[in-house]
Amino acid sequence: MKKVIEKTVNLNLIGVNGNAFMIMGVFRRQAKKEGWSQKEIEAVLTDAKSGDYNYLLATIENHCEPKDESHDD
């Protein structure tokens, strides 16, 4: 699957409520937090909503790249 835009957010969807609106909301909040423009966020979400639930999930997942949260304390 092709990315709508060549950016990802630091987000792991595992454990997120599987409701489509919840997934889109979590993605939107993280993208805003990471400085994405409204246009970039809407481009991803518009594409995600253009198919069924599985397409929505795959599209958003394709724009998520969880960073390693482990720290050497």
ABEGO torsion letter per residue (X at the ends): XBBABBBBBBBBABGBBABAAAAAAAAAAAAAAAGBBAAAAAAAAAAAAABBAAAAAAAAAAABBBBBABBBX
